[in-house]
Amino acid sequence: MAGQLNSMDKAYNAKLAEEKWYKTWEESGFFKPEVNPEGKPYTIILPPPNASGKMHTGNVLMIAIEDLLIRWKRMQGFAALWVPGTDHAGTETQITFEKLLKKEGKSRFNYSREEFYQAIWDFVKNNQGQIEGQIRQMGASIDWDRNTFTLDPHVVETVHKTFEKMFNDNLIYRGNHIVNYCTKCGTTYADVELKHEERKDPLFYLKYGPFVLATVRPETKFGDTAVAVNPDDARYQKWIGQEIEVEGLNGNFKLKVIADSYVDPEFGTGVVKMTPAHDKNDYEVGLRHNLEVKPVIDLNGKLNEKAGKYAGLSVFEGRKKVVEDLEARRLMDHIDKEYMHAVALCKAGHEIEPMVLPNWFVKVDDEKISFKGPALQAVHDGKLNIYPKWREITYVRWMEEMRDWPISRQNVWGIRIPVWYKVTDHESRIMVSFVDKKKESHNGPISQWIDEGFSFEEIERGLQKLIVPQQDNAEDQPEIRVGAERPNDGVWIQETDTFDTWFSSGQWPLVTLGYPDSSDFKKFYPTAVLETGWEIIRLWVSRMVMFGIYNTGEVPFKDVYLHGIVRALDGKKMSKSLGNVINPDEYIEQYGVDALRMGLISGTANGKDFNFPKDRVVAFKHFGNKIWNMARFSLMMIDLEKIKLLTVEELETAELADEDKQYNLELRELIKSVDENLEKYRFADAAEGIYQFMWHTLADKYIESLKNRADKQVGLSNFMEIYKICLKLLHPFMPFITEEIWSHISGEQKAIMISQWPSVKSL
């Protein structure tokens, strides 16, 4: 080891070390589980970031924690596999791409479905390298040869087969149901995908026959099919079951008065209008009372023919005009302009319009097979462990309350649902939107366009959207076939809806490991741990557990660790509009990857949200300098004193000073506590223990005492062994600087990342 000081720069250069060591590790095959061929499998599946996205602080924290775990287990001798992948991110990606088109003066309506899909594909593939490059930059010891994209052919095939299996098991159905529809994005959203914004809107008090009732949506009055009161409200007992006549803007109409406990007597006057076609709660009440569903808003967000003279107006234009006319007719009692309520928004920030549409649904509970039941039972039985423990209740409550899940999205970008509708004899019932050879758009039943001279092949080639209304009479409903291939017994057209991304990404542990027949799947499933943010426990974690058990009979992972959200420095959620978004690249450039990783890991508070720990990132930059200087100073002492360090075997028989023995005991306690904390996913506690020991015990005390030791050979030899063990403990947290220091002081050819993890038994 003498003379090694000359090879160490005076100051650590993070950028050079990061580029050098990642390349070395990857080319050496150290990221593969085969590096420990006899080891017990330990698997982590990377939650797939958006393929066309960019790394944010949540991604950085995720990478840091998962890389910590995989490096730790690899050093323990496990066949550690970390599988990477990226997500096509359905709706989000399509929204992003459409914004780019808008800047060019174009829209999705300029393309056929296939052309639009290909355009997004090219956009995503051109950007995919950015996110993968950032994952590499973070030091992620991922097996890139097993990389998966959620639109890879084998992924699509698995998703199709799962859908077909569920359809045959009566867990998939198509039906008219109220859904969250965005008229701007042109697609439905699941409840858990929505954002909610507190907003001040006028609350209109309308005269309805003998009643005055409150609503924020007077424009939907043309779809009213009842008025409702609470059955216990003494004010309205005599009206229950009666029919009232209401003076309207398109003539008078009659409504029945129903009683339902949904109605809050404290809201408004205690009387509410029922519009089952455009309100989720009204829809549920309507099912209980067999109310008619009368849609008055179309898929473009405009009032339809049922609105009479208001037809063709947008919801907001219609509302304004309806209010003006109600006031002119003296049908407006008064307006509360200070009413605060929650407004549902889609991912792009548009207001959601509840609509009754045909959608494909997952039935979460069937008489013969429960899709959600086993996923809930897995937690109760201890087969699935959620960390931190207090997050478990979120999962349990969600699984208990889960309703049937709409999986259709009216997007182009995604996995197309493998359903075929028989066109023969139903040409007038199947509605299409398509562009012809001249890029002109057409909308209407297939029969109309066949009559006008378009061939079915041309319609299908330019197809944009297909709408097959759900008929009450089975004879009026086109025949349906499920399967990836087109049926060959007649004329068939494929569903244009795509799967909700959570349906496909819910099978992520399966598709990344080559379910069902690959050797990887047989060896590495179920995986060891899923690490992700707590905010998608309902959206994603629950889906993976359900699909995993349904397809394999086993949970897809034994543990779930849910990290908190990294907030801005001011404690607010990061937002471009607030200007408080933190760019990880800037911190990497200034402080290095290790400092950013360690700062985030030590800043996380056992699954709770936390402010971005800038001070800790800076502190761990200084810590890196400290351990670098510790190595340099030790090598300098070895060179100056011309000391030949004792081997581990020689140290065992050497006469150690009391302080050497004491530091050895403290090292044992450190190893024990680090292992215990990592086993419990208490990363910050493990990081803090290593930091305190290396800085305040080794640097402040031990190395200082060595300057005046008479038996420097024994003292320095013991110190260096402790220091090397500490580097191993630190390596999963700060991989680059520990590998660089190791190359100067270890005297070994073996990289620290594949060295043996310290254990109390071996000391």
C-alpha positions in Angstrom: 0.0 0.0 0.0 3.0 2.3 0.4 3.2 4.8 -2.4 -0.5 4.7 -3.1 -0.8 8.3 -1.9 0.8 9.5 -5.1 -2.1 8.1 -7.1 -4.8 9.9 -5.1 -5.6 13.4 -6.2 -5.6 16.1 -3.6 -9.3 16.6 -4.0 -12.0 14.1 -5.1 -13.3 14.6 -8.6 -16.9 13.3 -8.5 -17.6 13.8 -12.2 -14.5 11.8 -13.4 -15.2 9.0 -10.8 -18.8 8.7 -11.7 -18.2 8.3 -15.5 -15.2 5.9 -15.0 -16.8 3.6 -12.4 -20.2 3.2 -14.0 -18.6 2.2 -17.3 -16.3 -0.2 -15.5 -19.1 -1.9 -13.4 -21.4 -2.3 -16.4 -18.7 -3.6 -18.8 -17.5 -6.1 -16.1 -21.0 -7.7 -15.8 -21.2 -6.8 -12.1 -24.9 -5.7 -12.4 -26.0 -9.2 -13.4 -27.2 -11.8 -10.8 -24.8 -14.2 -12.4 -22.0 -12.5 -10.5 -23.2 -14.6 -7.6 -24.3 -17.7 -9.5 -24.9 -19.8 -6.4 -26.6 -17.0 -4.4 -30.2 -17.0 -3.3 -32.4 -14.8 -5.6 -33.1 -11.3 -4.5 -35.2 -9.3 -7.0 -36.3 -5.7 -7.4 -38.4 -4.5 -10.3 -37.8 -0.8 -11.1 -41.1 1.1 -11.2 -41.0 2.3 -14.8 -40.5 6.0 -15.3 -42.1 7.7 -18.3 -40.1 6.7 -21.3 -40.2 10.3 -22.7 -39.9 12.0 -19.4 -37.1 13.4 -17.3 -35.8 12.5 -13.9 -37.4 14.3 -11.0 -36.5 14.2 -7.3 -39.0 11.4 -6.6 -37.2 9.3 -9.2 -33.9 10.1 -7.7 -35.0 9.0 -4.2 -36.4 5.8 -5.7 -33.2 5.0 -7.6 -31.1 5.8 -4.5 -33.1 3.5 -2.2 -33.4 0.6 -4.7 -29.7 0.7 -5.6 -28.9 0.8 -1.9 -30.9 -2.4 -1.4 -29.6 -4.2 -4.5 -25.9 -3.4 -3.7 -26.3 -4.4 -0.1 -27.8 -7.8 -1.1 -25.3 -8.3 -3.9 -22.4 -7.9 -1.4 -24.2 -10.3 1.0 -23.8 -13.0 -1.8 -27.4 -12.9 -3.2 -28.0 -13.4 -6.9 -29.3 -9.8 -6.9 -31.3 -8.8 -9.9 -32.6 -5.3 -10.5 -34.8 -5.2 -13.6 -35.1 -1.9 -15.5 -37.9 -0.6 -17.7 -39.8 2.4 -18.9 -43.5 3.1 -19.3 -45.3 4.3 -22.3 -47.5 6.4 -19.8 -50.6 6.4 -22.0 -52.6 9.5 -21.4 -49.8 11.6 -20.0 -47.6 11.0 -23.1 -50.5 11.6 -25.5 -51.3 14.9 -23.7 -47.7 16.0 -24.0 -47.5 15.1 -27.7 -50.7 16.8 -28.5 -49.4 20.0 -26.9 -46.4 19.8 -29.3 -48.8 19.3 -32.2 -50.8 22.3 -31.2 -47.6 24.5 -31.4 -47.3 23.3 -35.0 -50.9 24.2 -35.7 -51.9 20.5 -35.9 -54.1 18.1 -33.8 -54.7 14.4 -33.5 -57.6 14.8 -35.9 -55.1 15.4 -38.8 -54.0 11.7 -38.5 -55.5 8.3 -38.8 -55.2 6.2 -35.7 -52.2 4.3 -37.0 -50.5 7.4 -38.2 -51.0 9.1 -34.9 -49.7 6.1 -33.0 -46.6 6.0 -35.1 -45.9 9.7 -34.6 -46.1 9.3 -30.8 -43.9 6.2 -31.0 -41.2 8.1 -32.8 -41.5 10.9 -30.3 -41.1 8.5 -27.3 -38.2 6.6 -28.9 -36.3 9.8 -29.6 -36.6 10.8 -25.9 -36.3 7.4 -24.3 -32.5 7.6 -24.1 -32.7 10.7 -21.8 -34.4 9.0 -18.9 -32.2 5.9 -19.3 -29.1 8.1 -19.3 -30.2 9.8 -16.1 -30.8 6.4 -14.4 -27.2 5.4 -15.3 -26.0 8.8 -14.1 -27.5 8.0 -10.6 -25.2 4.9 -10.4 -28.1 2.4 -10.7 -26.6 -1.1 -10.8 -29.4 -2.3 -13.1 -29.1 -5.2 -15.5 -29.7 -3.3 -18.7 -29.8 -6.5 -20.8 -33.1 -7.3 -19.2 -34.6 -3.8 -20.0 -38.4 -3.8 -20.8 -40.6 -1.2 -22.4 -44.4 -1.4 -21.7 -45.2 -1.7 -25.4 -42.7 -4.4 -26.1 -44.3 -7.3 -28.1 -44.1 -9.8 -25.2 -45.7 -7.3 -22.8 -48.6 -6.7 -25.2 -49.0 -10.4 -25.7 -49.2 -11.0 -21.9 -51.6 -8.2 -21.4 -53.9 -9.5 -24.1 -53.8 -13.0 -22.7 -54.7 -11.8 -19.2 -57.6 -9.8 -20.6 -58.8 -12.8 -22.5 -58.5 -15.0 -19.4 -60.4 -12.5 -17.3 -63.1 -12.2 -19.9 -63.6 -16.0 -19.9 -63.6 -15.9 -16.1 -66.4 -13.3 -16.1 -64.1 -10.7 -14.6 -64.4 -8.4 -17.6 -67.6 -6.9 -18.9 -68.7 -4.1 -21.2 -71.5 -1.9 -20.1 -73.0 1.6 -19.9 -71.8 3.1 -16.7 -71.0 6.6 -15.4 -67.4 7.4 -15.9 -65.0 10.4 -15.5 -64.8 11.8 -19.0 -62.6 14.6 -20.2 -64.2 16.2 -23.3 -60.9 17.9 -24.1 -58.6 14.8 -23.8 -61.4 12.7 -25.2 -60.9 9.8 -22.7 -62.2 8.4 -19.4 -60.2 8.4 -16.2 -60.4 6.2 -13.1 -61.4 7.8 -9.9 -58.0 7.5 -8.4 -56.4 9.3 -11.4 -58.3 12.5 -10.8 -57.0 15.6 -9.1 -59.3 17.8 -7.0 -59.2 21.5 -6.7 -61.0 23.6 -4.2 -62.8 26.4 -6.1 -65.3 29.2 -5.5 -68.3 28.9 -7.8 -71.8 30.3 -7.8 -74.4 28.1 -6.2 -77.7 28.7 -8.0 -81.0 28.5 -6.1 -83.6 27.5 -8.7 -87.4 27.4 -8.5 -88.6 23.9 -9.1 -92.4 23.8 -8.8 -93.2 24.0 -5.1 -89.5 23.8 -4.2 -86.3 26.0 -4.3 -83.2 23.8 -4.8 -79.5 24.5 -5.0 -77.1 23.5 -7.8 -73.8 24.5 -9.4 -75.0 23.1 -12.8 -78.2 24.6 -14.0 -77.3 23.7 -17.6 -77.9 20.0 -16.9 -81.6 20.6 -15.9 -82.7 19.3 -19.3 -81.4 15.8 -18.1 -83.2 15.9 -14.7 -85.4 12.8 -14.1 -86.4 13.4 -10.4 -86.0 15.6 -7.4 -84.8 14.1 -4.1 -85.1 14.8 -0.4 -83.8 13.0 2.7 -86.4 10.5 4.0 -86.0 11.8 7.5 -86.4 15.5 6.6 -89.7 16.5 8.2 -90.1 19.5 5.9 -90.8 17.4 2.8 -92.6 14.3 4.0 -95.8 15.1 2.2 -94.1 15.4 -1.1 -92.3 12.0 -1.1 -93.7 9.8 -3.9 -95.6 12.7 -5.5 -95.1 14.2 -8.9 -94.5 17.9 -9.3 -94.7 20.2 -12.3 -91.7 22.3 -13.1 -91.7 25.4 -15.3 -88.9 25.0 -17.7 -87.1 27.0 -20.4 -88.2 24.5 -23.1 -91.7 24.1 -21.7 -93.0 22.6 -18.5 -92.1 19.1 -17.4 -93.0 16.7 -14.5 -90.7 15.1 -12.0 -91.2 12.6 -9.3 -90.1 13.3 -5.7 -88.0 10.5 -4.3 -86.5 10.0 -0.8 -82.9 8.9 -0.5 -80.5 9.0 2.4 -77.8 10.4 0.1 -79.4 13.8 0.3 -77.9 16.1 2.9 -80.6 18.1 4.6 -78.0 20.8 5.4 -77.0 21.4 1.8 -79.0 24.2 0.2 -82.6 23.8 1.0 -82.4 20.0 1.5 -83.9 19.4 -2.0 -81.7 18.4 -4.9 -82.3 17.7 -8.6 -81.3 14.3 -9.9 -79.4 14.2 -13.2 -78.2 10.6 -13.4 -76.4 11.1 -16.7 -74.0 13.7 -15.5 -73.4 13.2 -11.7 -71.9 10.1 -10.1 -74.0 10.4 -6.9 -77.2 11.0 -8.9 -76.4 8.0 -11.0 -76.1 5.8 -7.9 -79.3 7.1 -6.6 -80.9 6.6 -10.0 -79.9 2.9 -9.9 -81.6 2.5 -6.5 -84.8 4.2 -7.7 -84.8 3.1 -11.4 -84.5 6.6 -12.7 -84.2 7.3 -16.4 -80.8 8.4 -17.7 -81.0 11.3 -20.1 -77.6 12.5 -21.4 -77.7 16.2 -22.4 -74.0 16.7 -23.0 -72.1 15.1 -25.9 -68.5 13.8 -26.1 -67.3 17.2 -27.3 -68.6 18.9 -24.1 -71.6 20.6 -25.8 -75.3 20.5 -25.0 -77.2 18.1 -27.3 -80.6 18.3 -28.9 -82.4 17.6 -25.5 -81.3 21.1 -24.5 -83.5 22.7 -27.2 -82.4 26.1 -28.3 -79.2 25.7 -26.2 -78.0 22.8 -28.2 -74.5 23.2 -29.6 -73.4 25.5 -26.7 -70.4 24.4 -24.6 -71.2 23.6 -20.9 -69.9 27.0 -19.8 -71.6 28.9 -22.5 -74.8 27.0 -21.9 -74.6 27.6 -18.1 -74.3 31.4 -18.7 -77.2 31.5 -21.1 -79.4 29.3 -19.0 -78.8 31.4 -15.9 -79.6 34.6 -17.9 -82.9 33.1 -19.1 -83.9 31.7 -15.7 -83.4 35.1 -14.2 -85.4 36.7 -17.0 -88.2 34.2 -16.4 -88.0 34.8 -12.6 -87.1 31.1 -12.1 -83.9 32.0 -10.1 -84.5 32.5 -6.4 -81.0 33.8 -5.6 -77.3 33.1 -6.2 -74.7 32.3 -3.5 -71.5 33.6 -5.1 -69.2 32.4 -2.2 -69.8 28.7 -2.5 -66.6 26.6 -2.1 -66.5 23.1 -3.4 -64.1 20.5 -4.9 -63.8 20.3 -8.7 -62.5 17.1 -10.3 -59.8 17.6 -12.9 -58.1 15.3 -15.3 -54.3 14.8 -15.7 -54.1 17.7 -18.1 -56.0 20.0 -15.7 -59.4 20.0 -17.5 -62.7 19.8 -15.7 -64.1 16.2 -15.7 -67.6 15.7 -17.1 -69.4 12.6 -15.6 -70.8 10.7 -18.6 -72.6 7.5 -19.1 -70.6 5.6 -21.8 -69.9 2.1 -22.9 -66.6 1.1 -21.3 -64.8 -2.1 -20.5 -64.7 -2.8 -16.8 -62.9 -5.2 -14.4 -65.3 -6.8 -12.1 -63.4 -6.8 -8.8 -65.8 -9.3 -7.2 -67.7 -12.1 -8.8 -69.7 -14.9 -7.3 -67.2 -17.5 -8.5 -63.9 -15.5 -8.4 -62.9 -12.5 -6.4 -60.3 -10.5 -8.1 -59.6 -8.2 -5.2 -60.3 -10.6 -2.3 -57.0 -12.5 -2.3 -55.0 -9.3 -2.6 -56.6 -8.0 0.6 -56.2 -11.4 2.4 -52.5 -11.4 1.5 -51.9 -8.5 3.9 -54.1 -10.1 6.7 -52.2 -13.4 6.3 -48.7 -11.7 6.4 -47.8 -12.8 2.9 -47.5 -9.2 1.9 -45.8 -6.8 4.3 -46.2 -3.0 3.9 -43.5 -0.7 5.3 -43.9 1.6 7.1 -46.6 -0.3 8.9 -48.8 2.7 9.4 -49.3 2.9 5.6 -51.0 -0.5 5.6 -54.4 1.0 6.4 -54.4 3.0 3.2 -54.1 -0.3 1.2 -56.6 -2.1 3.3 -59.3 0.5 3.1 -58.8 0.9 -0.6 -59.2 -2.8 -1.2 -62.2 -3.0 1.0 -63.9 -0.1 -0.8 -62.8 -0.8 -4.4 -65.5 -0.8 -7.0 -65.5 -2.1 -10.5 -62.7 -0.5 -12.5 -63.1 1.1 -15.9 -60.1 0.0 -18.0 -61.0 1.6 -21.4 -59.2 4.7 -22.5 -60.2 6.6 -25.6 -56.6 7.1 -26.4 -54.5 6.1 -29.4 -51.2 5.7 -27.4 -51.3 2.5 -25.5 -52.1 -1.2 -25.8 -55.2 -1.6 -27.9 -58.0 -3.7 -26.4 -58.1 -7.1 -28.2 -61.9 -7.0 -28.9 -63.6 -7.3 -32.3 -67.1 -6.3 -33.2 -68.9 -8.0 -36.1 -69.8 -5.4 -38.6 -72.1 -7.6 -40.7 -75.8 -6.7 -40.1 -74.8 -3.9 -37.7 -73.3 -1.3 -40.1 -75.9 1.3 -38.9 -75.2 0.8 -35.2 -71.4 1.0 -35.3 -70.3 4.7 -35.3 -66.9 5.6 -36.7 -64.6 8.7 -37.0 -62.1 8.4 -39.9 -60.0 10.4 -42.3 -60.1 9.7 -46.0 -57.2 9.8 -48.5 -57.5 13.6 -48.7 -57.2 13.8 -44.9 -60.8 15.0 -44.6 -62.7 13.8 -41.4 -66.0 11.9 -41.4 -68.2 10.9 -38.5 -71.2 8.7 -38.4 -72.5 5.1 -38.8 -70.4 2.8 -41.1 -73.5 2.3 -43.2 -73.6 6.0 -44.1 -70.1 6.0 -45.5 -70.5 2.7 -47.3 -73.5 4.2 -49.0 -71.5 7.2 -50.0 -68.9 5.1 -51.8 -66.2 4.4 -49.2 -64.9 0.9 -48.9 -64.7 -0.8 -45.5 -61.0 -1.1 -46.0 -60.6 2.7 -46.5 -62.7 3.4 -43.5 -60.6 1.0 -41.4 -57.4 2.4 -42.8 -58.2 5.9 -41.8 -60.0 5.0 -38.6 -59.6 7.3 -35.6 -62.3 6.3 -33.2 -65.0 3.6 -32.9 -68.1 3.9 -30.8 -70.4 0.9 -30.4 -73.4 2.0 -28.2 -74.4 -0.6 -25.6 -77.8 -1.8 -26.6 -80.4 -3.0 -24.1 -81.6 -5.6 -26.5 -79.0 -8.3 -27.1 -80.2 -8.8 -30.7 -79.3 -5.2 -31.5 -75.8 -5.6 -30.1 -73.0 -6.6 -32.5 -71.3 -9.9 -31.7 -68.1 -9.6 -29.8 -65.0 -11.7 -30.0 -61.9 -11.4 -27.8 -58.4 -12.2 -29.1 -55.4 -10.6 -30.6 -56.1 -11.9 -34.1 -59.0 -10.8 -36.4 -61.8 -13.4 -36.7 -61.9 -14.9 -40.2 -65.7 -15.6 -40.4 -67.1 -12.3 -41.7 -66.3 -8.6 -41.5 -64.9 -7.5 -38.1 -63.6 -4.2 -36.8 -61.3 -3.8 -33.7 -62.0 -1.8 -30.6 -60.1 1.5 -30.8 -60.0 2.0 -27.0 -56.7 1.3 -25.3 -56.1 -0.2 -21.9 -55.8 2.1 -18.9 -52.0 2.1 -18.2 -52.6 0.7 -14.7 -54.1 -2.4 -16.4 -50.9 -3.1 -18.3 -48.4 -1.8 -15.7 -50.3 -3.8 -13.1 -48.6 -6.8 -14.7 -45.1 -5.3 -14.6 -43.5 -7.9 -12.3 -44.8 -10.6 -14.6 -43.8 -9.1 -18.0 -40.3 -7.9 -16.8 -39.5 -11.5 -15.8 -40.8 -13.2 -18.9 -44.0 -14.8 -17.4 -45.0 -17.6 -17.7 -42.2 -19.8 -19.0 -38.8 -18.0 -18.8 -36.0 -19.2 -16.6 -35.9 -15.7 -15.1 -39.6 -15.9 -14.0 -39.1 -19.4 -12.5 -36.0 -18.2 -10.5 -36.8 -14.6 -9.6 -40.6 -14.5 -9.0 -41.9 -13.5 -6.6 -39.7 -10.5 -6.2 -38.3 -9.4 -2.8 -39.5 -5.9 -2.5 -41.4 -3.2 -4.3 -40.1 0.3 -3.5 -42.3 3.2 -4.7 -44.0 6.4 -3.6 -47.0 6.0 -1.2 -49.2 8.1 -3.5 -49.6 5.2 -6.0 -50.4 2.5 -3.5 -54.0 2.5 -4.8 -53.3 3.2 -8.5 -50.5 0.7 -9.0 -49.5 -1.4 -6.0 -53.0 -2.8 -5.5 -53.3 -3.7 -9.2 -49.9 -5.6 -9.2 -50.9 -7.6 -6.2 -54.3 -8.5 -7.8 -52.8 -9.4 -11.2 -49.9 -11.3 -9.6 -52.1 -13.5 -7.4 -54.7 -14.0 -10.2 -52.1 -15.2 -12.8 -49.7 -17.1 -10.5 -51.3 -17.7 -7.2 -48.5 -15.8 -5.5 -48.0 -12.2 -4.4 -45.6 -10.5 -6.8 -43.4 -9.2 -4.0 -43.1 -10.1 -0.4 -42.5 -6.5 0.9 -43.7 -3.1 -0.1 -41.7 -0.1 1.0 -43.5 3.3 0.4 -41.3 6.4 0.5 -42.6 9.8 1.1 -43.0 12.6 -1.5 -40.1 15.0 -1.8 -41.5 18.5 -1.4 -39.9 21.8 -2.4 -37.6 23.7 0.0 -40.6 25.7 1.3 -42.5 22.5 2.1 -45.0 23.0 -0.8 -45.6 20.4 -3.5 -43.2 21.1 -6.4 -45.0 22.9 -9.3 -43.8 24.7 -12.4 -46.4 27.3 -11.8 -45.0 28.0 -8.3 -41.5 28.1 -9.7 -40.2 25.8 -6.9 -39.3 22.7 -8.9 -35.9 21.3 -8.0 -33.7 20.1 -10.9 -31.6 17.1 -9.7 -29.1 17.7 -12.5 -28.1 21.0 -11.0 -27.4 19.3 -7.6 -25.4 16.5 -9.3 -23.3 19.1 -11.2 -22.6 21.0 -8.0 -22.4 18.3 -5.3 -22.1 15.0 -7.1 -24.3 11.9 -7.3 -23.2 10.4 -4.0 -24.0 13.6 -2.0 -27.4 13.9 -3.6 -28.2 10.2 -3.0 -27.1 10.2 0.6 -28.7 13.6 1.3 -32.1 12.3 0.1 -31.8 8.9 1.9 -30.8 10.5 5.2 -33.5 13.2 4.8 -36.4 10.7 4.3 -38.5 10.2 7.4 -39.7 6.6 7.4 -42.2 7.0 4.6 -43.4 10.5 5.4 -43.3 13.4 3.0 -40.3 15.7 3.6 -38.8 18.9 2.3 -35.9 18.6 -0.2 -32.9 18.3 2.2 -30.5 20.8 0.6 -28.5 21.2 3.8 -28.0 17.5 4.0 -26.8 17.2 0.4 -24.3 19.9 1.1 -23.3 18.2 4.3 -22.6 14.9 2.5 -20.5 16.7 -0.1 -18.4 17.7 2.9 -18.6 14.2 4.3 -17.2 12.9 1.0 -14.3 15.2 1.3 -13.8 14.1 4.8 -13.5 10.4 4.1 -11.3 11.2 1.0 -8.9 13.2 3.2 -9.0 10.5 5.8 -7.7 8.0 3.2 -5.0 10.4 2.0 -3.9 11.2 5.6 -3.6 7.5 6.4 -1.6 6.8 3.3 0.6 9.7 4.1 1.3 8.4 7.6 2.1 5.0 6.1 4.5 6.5 3.6 6.2 8.9 6.1 6.6 6.2 8.8 7.5 3.5 6.2 5.0 1.3 7.9 4.2 -2.2 6.6 0.6 -2.8 7.5 -0.3 -6.0 9.3 -2.6 -8.4 7.7 -6.0 -9.4 9.2 -4.5 -12.7 10.4 -1.5 -10.9 12.0 -3.8 -8.4 13.7 -5.6 -11.3 15.3 -2.5 -12.2 17.3 -1.1 -8.7 17.7 -1.3 -6.9 21.0 -4.0 -4.3 20.5 -4.3 -1.2 22.7 -7.4 -0.7 24.7 -8.6 2.0 22.3 -8.2 -0.4 19.3 -10.3 -3.0 21.1 -12.9 -0.3 22.0 -13.2 0.9 18.3 -13.5 -2.8 17.2 -16.4 -3.2 19.6 -18.1 -0.1 18.3 -17.6 -1.3 14.8 -19.4 -4.5 15.6 -22.3 -2.5 17.0 -22.3 -0.4 13.8 -22.5 -3.4 11.5 -25.3 -4.9 13.6 -27.3 -1.7 13.6 -26.8 -1.1 9.9 -28.1 -4.5 9.0 -31.0 -4.3 11.4 -32.1 -0.9 10.1 -31.8 -2.0 6.4 -33.8 -5.1 7.1 -36.6 -2.8 8.5 -36.2 -0.3 5.6 -35.0 2.4 8.0 -32.5 3.8 5.6 -32.0 7.2 7.3 -31.1 5.5 10.6 -28.6 3.3 8.8 -27.1 6.2 7.0 -26.9 8.3 10.1 -25.1 5.5 12.0 -22.4 5.2 9.4 -22.0 9.0 9.1 -21.6 9.5 12.8 -19.1 6.6 13.2 -16.9 7.6 10.3 -16.8 11.3 11.0 -16.9 11.6 14.8 -15.3 8.3 15.8 -12.8 7.5 13.1 -11.9 11.0 11.9 -12.3 13.1 15.1 -10.9 10.5 17.6 -9.1 7.5 16.2 -7.0 9.0 13.5 -6.0 11.9 15.7 -4.9 9.5 18.4 -2.7 7.6 15.9 -0.5 10.6 15.5 1.0 10.1 18.9 0.9 6.3 19.1 4.2 4.6 19.7 2.9 1.4 18.2 1.8 3.0 15.0 2.0 -0.2 13.0 -0.6 -2.0 15.1 -2.8 1.1 15.5 -2.7 2.2 11.9 -3.2 -1.4 10.7 -6.3 -1.8 12.9 -7.6 1.6 11.8 -7.2 0.8 8.1 -9.2 -2.5 8.6 -12.0 -0.6 10.3 -11.9 2.1 7.7 -12.2 -0.4 4.8 -15.1 -2.1 6.6 -16.8 1.3 6.9 -16.3 1.9 3.2 -18.1 -1.4 2.5 -21.0 -0.3 4.8 -21.1 3.0 3.0 -20.8 1.7 -0.5 -24.5 1.0 -1.2 -25.3 4.6 -0.1 -22.3 6.4 -1.8 -21.0 4.0 -4.5 -18.7 6.2 -6.5 -16.5 7.7 -3.9 -16.2 4.4 -2.0 -15.2 2.6 -5.1 -12.6 5.2 -6.0 -11.1 5.2 -2.5 -11.2 1.4 -2.4 -9.1 1.3 -5.6 -6.3 3.2 -3.8 -6.3 1.6 -0.4 -7.5 -2.0 -0.6 -4.6 -3.6 -2.3 -7.1 -5.9 -4.1 -8.1 -6.3 -7.7 -11.7 -7.0 -6.7 -14.1 -4.0 -6.8 -15.8 -3.0 -3.6 -19.2 -3.5 -5.1 -18.6 -7.2 -5.4 -16.7 -7.6 -2.2 -18.1 -9.4 0.8 -20.5 -7.5 3.1 -19.1 -7.1 6.6 -20.7 -9.4 9.3 -20.2 -9.5 13.0 -19.4 -13.2 12.8 -16.5 -12.7 10.5 -14.8 -10.1 12.8 
